Amino acid sequence: MRIDRGLIRSAWAALALLTGCVSPQPDQATLTPVDFQDLPGWQTDRVAEALPALLLSCKHVRKANDATPAWQRACAAARDVPLDDETAARSLVEQQFQPYAISNRGRADGLLTGYYEPQLDGARIADEEARTPLLARPSDLVEVDLGSFASDLAGRHIVGRVQDGAVVPYWDRAQIDAGAMGGRATPILYLASPVDLFFLQIQGSGRVRLRDGTVLRVGYAARNGRPYVAIGKVLVERGQLKLGDVTMQAIRAWLEQHPDEAAGVMAANPSYVFFRQLTGLSAEDGPIGALGAPLTPGRSIAIDPAHVPLGLPIWVDTTDPLDGSPLRRLMLAQDTGGAIKGAVRGDIFFGWGSEAESRAGAMKQSGRLYLLLPRP
């Protein structure tokens, strides 16, 4: 996702307020301090496995110049812990952080979903097997940081284009697919189908395998600013799927089985994502999240930065979507997403490959989140 330094700054400004007073405004998260022993499953997680992700958060928050003194102290201590020392890692977290249960208007339970990095087939030049363009950021797309105009709007922005001297909303998905942009966005690659493109836009990053075996990494460059609409809900409302059957795999199967109706259903989601080619990432690296750090499978989570500052540790208490077993572990808030809205809302990054796809596609679990704030 887009790295928004203003958003990071506003989130850490909120953290500075919360560390002094844990009674935020009614439309924000409510934080209740708890002990580590109150965290479900705290004794069973391999906390040391989250340490590399924590160090990445430390690195990228420091780059953004938004670290509080308490965060700086916690990061300094983390850098001294051996990566495979479970006892030292657990002691570090317990000494440097205070856990808080997150609730929203008195409700502690929220929704946990999942995402992954897909691998798709593509080509540099359009041909019979790959003709759906993967578009770069349009030349006329503008992003306005509203905080530059009013301090009470810090962290908020709008996306649009300039028309007759005024900023107007950017074209929606249906208009873009119909060619409204003209030549304002350059294709960086071509994919096999519009359905492949649609799901790549939902995930925000991916790996594209070319005919010669080369694998290119692509990531989020910009969004058209339109609201995200889940087409699974659209298919349920139209009677095409039952609510209990909605998974990513079921939605993809329906779109591929109904090619004449697929474009109209996908157009019900007006949000459109543009991409850029990523360089300097190894095959073992995850995609780049909103924080600017590579995502770590099973340890990175996308959150709503209006409620949770990017970079911070989060304890997640939910269940595995495939077998229902407890999924309780330490994660890092390192990404955002157009559909991730609310205080008790998270999207777990499961990695790449078929297993990650299966787990992410089925993930739609109830769960609870605990924010770990650096001790003052």
Secondary structure as a PSIPRED ss2 file (coil, helix, strand):
# PSIPRED VFORMAT (PSIPRED V4.0)

   1 M C   1.000  0.000  0.000
   2 R C   1.000  0.000  0.000
   3 I C   1.000  0.000  0.000
   4 D C   1.000  0.000  0.000
   5 R H   0.000  1.000  0.000
   6 G H   0.000  1.000  0.000
   7 L H   0.000  1.000  0.000
   8 I H   0.000  1.000  0.000
   9 R H   0.000  1.000  0.000
  10 S H   0.000  1.000  0.000
  11 A H   0.000  1.000  0.000
  12 W H   0.000  1.000  0.000
  13 A H   0.000  1.000  0.000
  14 A H   0.000  1.000  0.000
  15 L H   0.000  1.000  0.000
  16 A H   0.000  1.000  0.000
  17 L H   0.000  1.000  0.000
  18 L H   0.000  1.000  0.000
  19 T H   0.000  1.000  0.000
  20 G H   0.000  1.000  0.000
  21 C C   1.000  0.000  0.000
  22 V C   1.000  0.000  0.000
  23 S C   1.000  0.000  0.000
  24 P C   1.000  0.000  0.000
  25 Q C   1.000  0.000  0.000
  26 P C   1.000  0.000  0.000
  27 D C   1.000  0.000  0.000
  28 Q C   1.000  0.000  0.000
  29 A C   1.000  0.000  0.000
  30 T E   0.000  0.000  1.000
  31 L E   0.000  0.000  1.000
  32 T E   0.000  0.000  1.000
  33 P E   0.000  0.000  1.000
  34 V C   1.000  0.000  0.000
  35 D C   1.000  0.000  0.000
  36 F H   0.000  1.000  0.000
  37 Q H   0.000  1.000  0.000
  38 D H   0.000  1.000  0.000
  39 L C   1.000  0.000  0.000
  40 P C   1.000  0.000  0.000
  41 G C   1.000  0.000  0.000
  42 W C   1.000  0.000  0.000
  43 Q C   1.000  0.000  0.000
  44 T C   1.000  0.000  0.000
  45 D C   1.000  0.000  0.000
  46 R C   1.000  0.000  0.000
  47 V H   0.000  1.000  0.000
  48 A H   0.000  1.000  0.000
  49 E H   0.000  1.000  0.000
  50 A H   0.000  1.000  0.000
  51 L H   0.000  1.000  0.000
  52 P H   0.000  1.000  0.000
  53 A H   0.000  1.000  0.000
  54 L H   0.000  1.000  0.000
  55 L H   0.000  1.000  0.000
  56 L H   0.000  1.000  0.000
  57 S H   0.000  1.000  0.000
  58 C H   0.000  1.000  0.000
  59 K H   0.000  1.000  0.000
  60 H H   0.000  1.000  0.000
  61 V H   0.000  1.000  0.000
  62 R H   0.000  1.000  0.000
  63 K H   0.000  1.000  0.000
  64 A C   1.000  0.000  0.000
  65 N C   1.000  0.000  0.000
  66 D C   1.000  0.000  0.000
  67 A C   1.000  0.000  0.000
  68 T C   1.000  0.000  0.000
  69 P H   0.000  1.000  0.000
  70 A H   0.000  1.000  0.000
  71 W H   0.000  1.000  0.000
  72 Q H   0.000  1.000  0.000
  73 R H   0.000  1.000  0.000
  74 A H   0.000  1.000  0.000
  75 C H   0.000  1.000  0.000
  76 A H   0.000  1.000  0.000
  77 A H   0.000  1.000  0.000
  78 A H   0.000  1.000  0.000
  79 R C   1.000  0.000  0.000
  80 D C   1.000  0.000  0.000
  81 V C   1.000  0.000  0.000
  82 P C   1.000  0.000  0.000
  83 L C   1.000  0.000  0.000
  84 D C   1.000  0.000  0.000
  85 D C   1.000  0.000  0.000
  86 E H   0.000  1.000  0.000
  87 T H   0.000  1.000  0.000
  88 A H   0.000  1.000  0.000
  89 A H   0.000  1.000  0.000
  90 R H   0.000  1.000  0.000
  91 S H   0.000  1.000  0.000
  92 L H   0.000  1.000  0.000
  93 V H   0.000  1.000  0.000
  94 E H   0.000  1.000  0.000
  95 Q H   0.000  1.000  0.000
  96 Q H   0.000  1.000  0.000
  97 F E   0.000  0.000  1.000
  98 Q E   0.000  0.000  1.000
  99 P E   0.000  0.000  1.000
 100 Y E   0.000  0.000  1.000
 101 A E   0.000  0.000  1.000
 102 I E   0.000  0.000  1.000
 103 S E   0.000  0.000  1.000
 104 N E   0.000  0.000  1.000
 105 R C   1.000  0.000  0.000
 106 G C   1.000  0.000  0.000
 107 R E   0.000  0.000  1.000
 108 A C   1.000  0.000  0.000
 109 D C   1.000  0.000  0.000
 110 G E   0.000  0.000  1.000
 111 L E   0.000  0.000  1.000
 112 L E   0.000  0.000  1.000
 113 T E   0.000  0.000  1.000
 114 G E   0.000  0.000  1.000
 115 Y E   0.000  0.000  1.000
 116 Y E   0.000  0.000  1.000
 117 E E   0.000  0.000  1.000
 118 P C   1.000  0.000  0.000
 119 Q E   0.000  0.000  1.000
 120 L E   0.000  0.000  1.000
 121 D E   0.000  0.000  1.000
 122 G E   0.000  0.000  1.000
 123 A E   0.000  0.000  1.000
 124 R C   1.000  0.000  0.000
 125 I C   1.000  0.000  0.000
 126 A C   1.000  0.000  0.000
 127 D C   1.000  0.000  0.000
 128 E C   1.000  0.000  0.000
 129 E C   1.000  0.000  0.000
 130 A C   1.000  0.000  0.000
 131 R C   1.000  0.000  0.000
 132 T E   0.000  0.000  1.000
 133 P E   0.000  0.000  1.000
 134 L E   0.000  0.000  1.000
 135 L E   0.000  0.000  1.000
 136 A C   1.000  0.000  0.000
 137 R C   1.000  0.000  0.000
 138 P C   1.000  0.000  0.000
 139 S C   1.000  0.000  0.000
 140 D C   1.000  0.000  0.000
 141 L C   1.000  0.000  0.000
 142 V E   0.000  0.000  1.000
 143 E E   0.000  0.000  1.000
 144 V E   0.000  0.000  1.000
 145 D E   0.000  0.000  1.000
 146 L H   0.000  1.000  0.000
 147 G H   0.000  1.000  0.000
 148 S H   0.000  1.000  0.000
 149 F C   1.000  0.000  0.000
 150 A C   1.000  0.000  0.000
 151 S H   0.000  1.000  0.000
 152 D H   0.000  1.000  0.000
 153 L H   0.000  1.000  0.000
 154 A C   1.000  0.000  0.000
 155 G C   1.000  0.000  0.000
 156 R C   1.000  0.000  0.000
 157 H E   0.000  0.000  1.000
 158 I E   0.000  0.000  1.000
 159 V E   0.000  0.000  1.000
 160 G E   0.000  0.000  1.000
 161 R E   0.000  0.000  1.000
 162 V E   0.000  0.000  1.000
 163 Q E   0.000  0.000  1.000
 164 D C   1.000  0.000  0.000
 165 G C   1.000  0.000  0.000
 166 A E   0.000  0.000  1.000
 167 V E   0.000  0.000  1.000
 168 V E   0.000  0.000  1.000
 169 P E   0.000  0.000  1.000
 170 Y C   1.000  0.000  0.000
 171 W C   1.000  0.000  0.000
 172 D C   1.000  0.000  0.000
 173 R H   0.000  1.000  0.000
 174 A H   0.000  1.000  0.000
 175 Q H   0.000  1.000  0.000
 176 I H   0.000  1.000  0.000
 177 D H   0.000  1.000  0.000
 178 A C   1.000  0.000  0.000
 179 G C   1.000  0.000  0.000
 180 A C   1.000  0.000  0.000
 181 M C   1.000  0.000  0.000
 182 G C   1.000  0.000  0.000
 183 G C   1.000  0.000  0.000
 184 R C   1.000  0.000  0.000
 185 A C   1.000  0.000  0.000
 186 T C   1.000  0.000  0.000
 187 P E   0.000  0.000  1.000
 188 I E   0.000  0.000  1.000
 189 L E   0.000  0.000  1.000
 190 Y E   0.000  0.000  1.000
 191 L E   0.000  0.000  1.000
 192 A C   1.000  0.000  0.000
 193 S C   1.000  0.000  0.000
 194 P H   0.000  1.000  0.000
 195 V H   0.000  1.000  0.000
 196 D H   0.000  1.000  0.000
 197 L H   0.000  1.000  0.000
 198 F H   0.000  1.000  0.000
 199 F H   0.000  1.000  0.000
 200 L H   0.000  1.000  0.000
 201 Q H   0.000  1.000  0.000
 202 I H   0.000  1.000  0.000
 203 Q H   0.000  1.000  0.000
 204 G C   1.000  0.000  0.000
 205 S E   0.000  0.000  1.000
 206 G E   0.000  0.000  1.000
 207 R E   0.000  0.000  1.000
 208 V E   0.000  0.000  1.000
 209 R E   0.000  0.000  1.000
 210 L C   1.000  0.000  0.000
 211 R C   1.000  0.000  0.000
 212 D C   1.000  0.000  0.000
 213 G C   1.000  0.000  0.000
 214 T C   1.000  0.000  0.000
 215 V E   0.000  0.000  1.000
 216 L E   0.000  0.000  1.000
 217 R E   0.000  0.000  1.000
 218 V E   0.000  0.000  1.000
 219 G E   0.000  0.000  1.000
 220 Y E   0.000  0.000  1.000
 221 A E   0.000  0.000  1.000
 222 A E   0.000  0.000  1.000
 223 R E   0.000  0.000  1.000
 224 N C   1.000  0.000  0.000
 225 G C   1.000  0.000  0.000
 226 R C   1.000  0.000  0.000
 227 P C   1.000  0.000  0.000
 228 Y C   1.000  0.000  0.000
 229 V C   1.000  0.000  0.000
 230 A C   1.000  0.000  0.000
 231 I H   0.000  1.000  0.000
 232 G H   0.000  1.000  0.000
 233 K H   0.000  1.000  0.000
 234 V H   0.000  1.000  0.000
 235 L H   0.000  1.000  0.000
 236 V H   0.000  1.000  0.000
 237 E H   0.000  1.000  0.000
 238 R C   1.000  0.000  0.000
 239 G C   1.000  0.000  0.000
 240 Q C   1.000  0.000  0.000
 241 L C   1.000  0.000  0.000
 242 K C   1.000  0.000  0.000
 243 L H   0.000  1.000  0.000
 244 G H   0.000  1.000  0.000
 245 D H   0.000  1.000  0.000
 246 V C   1.000  0.000  0.000
 247 T C   1.000  0.000  0.000
 248 M H   0.000  1.000  0.000
 249 Q H   0.000  1.000  0.000
 250 A H   0.000  1.000  0.000
 251 I H   0.000  1.000  0.000
 252 R H   0.000  1.000  0.000
 253 A H   0.000  1.000  0.000
 254 W H   0.000  1.000  0.000
 255 L H   0.000  1.000  0.000
 256 E H   0.000  1.000  0.000
 257 Q H   0.000  1.000  0.000
 258 H C   1.000  0.000  0.000
 259 P H   0.000  1.000  0.000
 260 D H   0.000  1.000  0.000
 261 E H   0.000  1.000  0.000
 262 A H   0.000  1.000  0.000
 263 A H   0.000  1.000  0.000
 264 G H   0.000  1.000  0.000
 265 V H   0.000  1.000  0.000
 266 M H   0.000  1.000  0.000
 267 A H   0.000  1.000  0.000
 268 A C   1.000  0.000  0.000
 269 N C   1.000  0.000  0.000
 270 P C   1.000  0.000  0.000
 271 S C   1.000  0.000  0.000
 272 Y C   1.000  0.000  0.000
 273 V E   0.000  0.000  1.000
 274 F E   0.000  0.000  1.000
 275 F E   0.000  0.000  1.000
 276 R E   0.000  0.000  1.000
 277 Q E   0.000  0.000  1.000
 278 L E   0.000  0.000  1.000
 279 T C   1.000  0.000  0.000
 280 G C   1.000  0.000  0.000
 281 L C   1.000  0.000  0.000
 282 S C   1.000  0.000  0.000
 283 A C   1.000  0.000  0.000
 284 E C   1.000  0.000  0.000
 285 D C   1.000  0.000  0.000
 286 G C   1.000  0.000  0.000
 287 P C   1.000  0.000  0.000
 288 I E   0.000  0.000  1.000
 289 G C   1.000  0.000  0.000
 290 A C   1.000  0.000  0.000
 291 L C   1.000  0.000  0.000
 292 G C   1.000  0.000  0.000
 293 A C   1.000  0.000  0.000
 294 P E   0.000  0.000  1.000
 295 L C   1.000  0.000  0.000
 296 T C   1.000  0.000  0.000
 297 P C   1.000  0.000  0.000
 298 G C   1.000  0.000  0.000
 299 R C   1.000  0.000  0.000
 300 S E   0.000  0.000  1.000
 301 I E   0.000  0.000  1.000
 302 A E   0.000  0.000  1.000
 303 I C   1.000  0.000  0.000
 304 D C   1.000  0.000  0.000
 305 P C   1.000  0.000  0.000
 306 A C   1.000  0.000  0.000
 307 H C   1.000  0.000  0.000
 308 V C   1.000  0.000  0.000
 309 P C   1.000  0.000  0.000
 310 L C   1.000  0.000  0.000
 311 G C   1.000  0.000  0.000
 312 L C   1.000  0.000  0.000
 313 P E   0.000  0.000  1.000
 314 I E   0.000  0.000  1.000
 315 W E   0.000  0.000  1.000
 316 V E   0.000  0.000  1.000
 317 D E   0.000  0.000  1.000
 318 T E   0.000  0.000  1.000
 319 T E   0.000  0.000  1.000
 320 D C   1.000  0.000  0.000
 321 P C   1.000  0.000  0.000
 322 L C   1.000  0.000  0.000
 323 D C   1.000  0.000  0.000
 324 G C   1.000  0.000  0.000
 325 S C   1.000  0.000  0.000
 326 P E   0.000  0.000  1.000
 327 L E   0.000  0.000  1.000
 328 R E   0.000  0.000  1.000
 329 R E   0.000  0.000  1.000
 330 L E   0.000  0.000  1.000
 331 M E   0.000  0.000  1.000
 332 L E   0.000  0.000  1.000
 333 A E   0.000  0.000  1.000
 334 Q E   0.000  0.000  1.000
 335 D E   0.000  0.000  1.000
 336 T C   1.000  0.000  0.000
 337 G C   1.000  0.000  0.000
 338 G C   1.000  0.000  0.000
 339 A C   1.000  0.000  0.000
 340 I C   1.000  0.000  0.000
 341 K C   1.000  0.000  0.000
 342 G C   1.000  0.000  0.000
 343 A C   1.000  0.000  0.000
 344 V C   1.000  0.000  0.000
 345 R E   0.000  0.000  1.000
 346 G E   0.000  0.000  1.000
 347 D E   0.000  0.000  1.000
 348 I E   0.000  0.000  1.000
 349 F E   0.000  0.000  1.000
 350 F E   0.000  0.000  1.000
 351 G E   0.000  0.000  1.000
 352 W E   0.000  0.000  1.000
 353 G C   1.000  0.000  0.000
 354 S H   0.000  1.000  0.000
 355 E H   0.000  1.000  0.000
 356 A H   0.000  1.000  0.000
 357 E H   0.000  1.000  0.000
 358 S H   0.000  1.000  0.000
 359 R H   0.000  1.000  0.000
 360 A H   0.000  1.000  0.000
 361 G H   0.000  1.000  0.000
 362 A H   0.000  1.000  0.000
 363 M C   1.000  0.000  0.000
 364 K E   0.000  0.000  1.000
 365 Q E   0.000  0.000  1.000
 366 S E   0.000  0.000  1.000
 367 G E   0.000  0.000  1.000
 368 R E   0.000  0.000  1.000
 369 L E   0.000  0.000  1.000
 370 Y E   0.000  0.000  1.000
 371 L E   0.000  0.000  1.000
 372 L E   0.000  0.000  1.000
 373 L E   0.000  0.000  1.000
 374 P E   0.000  0.000  1.000
 375 R C   1.000  0.000  0.000
 376 P C   1.000  0.000  0.000
